[in-house]
Structure formats: C-alpha cells, structure tokens
C-alpha cells in the first residue's frame, strides 16, 4: 500500500510507536485496535502494516525496546552495597518516571504476549532483576543487610519502586529528589539496613 502523500517513514514509524505506547498504557492492549492507532497517528489503518506485521509484534517491539534501553542505561557503581542500592533506587525511580507508559506496559501487558515473546521479555527483565539481586546478595554477605529471601526481596523492591508511576504527578507536593530520599529510606528498612 502506498504511503499517504507527504508522509515520511522516519516520522511516521516513531509516531506509530509513541501513540501505540500511550494508547496501550491508557486503555490496555486488548482494548486498542490498529484502527485506533492509525487514527491517532493520522494515517490509514493499512499503512500501519508497512511498519509492523501486527499488533502483537508492535507490543513486543515496545517492550523489548524499553527493556533493552533500561539495561543499557543501568550501570552499577563501585562501592559498598548500601551505596549501590541507593544508586539503584534512585535510578529506577528516575527512569520509571521518565518512561512511565513504557514501564506500565513492561509490567502490566506481559500477559498479552505470545509464549515465545513473553519468554524473551522475561529474560530481559530477569537480567535487570539480577542486577538488584546481586547488590542485595553482596549486602547480606557484607553483613549490612538482613534478607530472608533474596528473590522475593528483589521483586518486592522493584514493585515498590515501580509503583511511583501510579501516583506521581509533575509539580506535585514532592519533587523527584525528595521522593528518591523517601524511597531510599523505605528500601533501607526493607533490607534490614536500619
């Protein structure tokens, strides 16, 4: 199918992804049609298939891009486990707030992936979770953290940190720095460092 006169692939492709991400995050993957995405972008529904084979592939690409960006952006720091944990807490909050729609999809729309796509995204999530688990393991080994179950503590901390995207609003009562301070205190308590 020919592109709409005046359309440009380098603009239309990113717009499709941006609008799909926003619609999936606001309405849920299952409730959004390719026609809705096309309408938001301002193209005919058939034009979307020049950029993605189907809605499932689009969701997978969005989740994969988010997880790969997250992994590429994360870098542990040298130092003691508590400093490293604080760095993780602040990184995760800032990244989550900067990419709230992508974070929502990465945690809430996994159920809509095919088993093969789910396995691929779960493997990427596992790499990220492993970074935190390593910090926690090092903290226990150093005697500065008391944790009964490393895997459960890892999942609980990530869920707590990710939850900030559900309520945070720019210009609200707390700025990002203060939120990071409070969440750092909560994380310290959660790992028995207080």
N, C-alpha and C positions, 0 to 999 in steps of 0.2 A: 504494500500500500504506500502511496506517495505521501510525503510529509506535507503538512499544511504550508501553503506559500508563505515565505518569510520566517518559518520556524528554523531553529538551528539545533542540531543534535547536542552540542556542548552545553546548551542552555536547557533544552527540554529534558534530557536524561536526569540531570540533578534536580530539576523541578519535580519530576515524577517521584523521585526518591523522597524529597522533602515533604511533598504533600501526602504520599503514602504513609510515611512515618507518622506524620501528625494525625492523619485520619485513623490509622490503626491504633494509635495511642489513645485517642479521644473516644472512638466508637467501638473499638475491638476489631480484630482482624476478621472474624466471621461476619460481622455486620457491614463491612465495607466492600463495595463492588468495584470492579475495574472501571465501570462506567462512572462511579463517583470520583475516582482518582483522576480519570481523564477530564471530567468536568472541572475539578479543582485546578488542574494544570491549564485548561483551556484548549484541549485537543480532542479529536475524535477518539472514541474508545479503541478502535482498531489500531490507532497509532501507538498505543502503549506496547503492543507486541513487537514493535521494532526495537524495544529497549529491554524487554523481559519476556520470557516464554509464557509465564502465567503468574498468578497472584502468589502462589506458594514459593516460586523462585524469587519473587520480589521480597517477600518476608524473610526468606533465608539470607538473601544478599544484605538486607538491612541489619539483621542480627550478626552476621559474620563480620561485616564492616565495623560494627560497634565493638565487638569483642576483640578484633584484631587491633583496632585503634586503642582500646583500653590496655591491651597487653604491650603494645609498642610505647605507650605513654608512661606506663608504670616502670619505675626504677627504684629498687631498694637502695637504701643508703648505708654506708658503713657506720658502725657504732653499736651501742648496746641495744638489746631487744626492745626496751621501752621507747627509746628514741625512734627506732624503726617502726614500731607500732603506731606511734603518734604520727609519723610521716604517712603511713598507710591510711589512717583515719582521715587526715586532712585531704590527702589525695583523692580518696574515694568520695568524700562529700563534695569537693570542688568539681570533680569530673562528673559526678551524678547530677549536680545542679546545672552544669554547663550543657549536659546532654540528656535532660530529663525524659524526653519522649523515647530516645533510644534505650535508656535504662529501663523504662517501663516495659518496652517490648521484650527486652532481653530476659526479663523475669516473669512477665505475665503471658506472653504469647508463645512460649516454647511448646505448649500443649497443641498448638495448631501446626506444628512442623511434622513432616513425614518422619518415620522412624530413622531413616538414613540422615536426614538433615538435622534431626534432634541430636543424634549421636555426635555429629560434627560440632554443633554449637556447645553441647555439654562438655566435649573435650576441651574446647577453648575456655569455657567457664571453669573447668577443673584446673587448668593452668593458672588462672588468676587466683582461685581459691587456694591453690597450693602455695602461692607466694605468701599469703597471710598465714597459712598453717605453718610454714617454715619459721616465720617470725615467732609465732606462739610456741612452737617446739623449742626454739632457741631460748625463749624466755623461761620456760619450765626448766630446761637444762641449766640455765644460769641461776635458777632459784629466785627469780624476780617475778614470776607468775605462778599462780596455783590454778590449774585447769584439770578437771576430771576427764574430759573427753575433747581432744583436740579438734576432731572433725565437727562435732556439734558446736563447739565454741566458734569455730571458723564460720559456719553457716549462720549462727546467731548474730555474730558481729556484722557480717555483710548485710544480713536482713535489716538490722538496726540502722546501719549507716545508709543503706539504700532508701529506707523509709522517709528520709528527709525530703525526698522529691514529692511525697504525698501532701505535705503541708507548707513547705517553704514558698514564700512569695517575695520577690524582689521589692525592696522598700518597706518590708515589714518591720516588726518590733526588734528583731535580732539581725545583725549583719552576718555575713558568712564567717568572718573571723570569730565572732562570739559563738556562733553555732559550733564551729570547729572546736573551740575551747570546751564547751559543754559536753559535746560528744566525746572528746578526748577523756574527760573525767568519767563519763559513763563507761567507756571502753576499759579504762584502767581498773575500775571497780569490777567489771565483768570478768577480767582475767586474774582477779585476786591480787592486784598490784598495790592496792591501798592498804 
